[in-house]
């Protein structure tokens, strides 16, 4: 999963040149490290970490640009990177704080309704 820092520090680290490209680059590096220690590509699933070390605006931008992570050869607005498309993508956006900020529902338990 893409995340910077710890739960206590992650929001202070939400600085990106282009969130989708930067997350893609980080996920590709993590996948390469996993494969380097013997984890097969078959056992790797990528999670862009919606809401983790991202402002709600960045989370929305990342959701809008998921194709950067999931389409072979696709390039983001920055024009850089190769996609992490060879791996399945898991996106967990339910109950996240940024959804509460958008909808005005502060209680996470009520965001499932």
Order of alpha helices (4+ residues) and beta strands (2+ residues): alpha-beta-alpha-alpha-beta-alpha
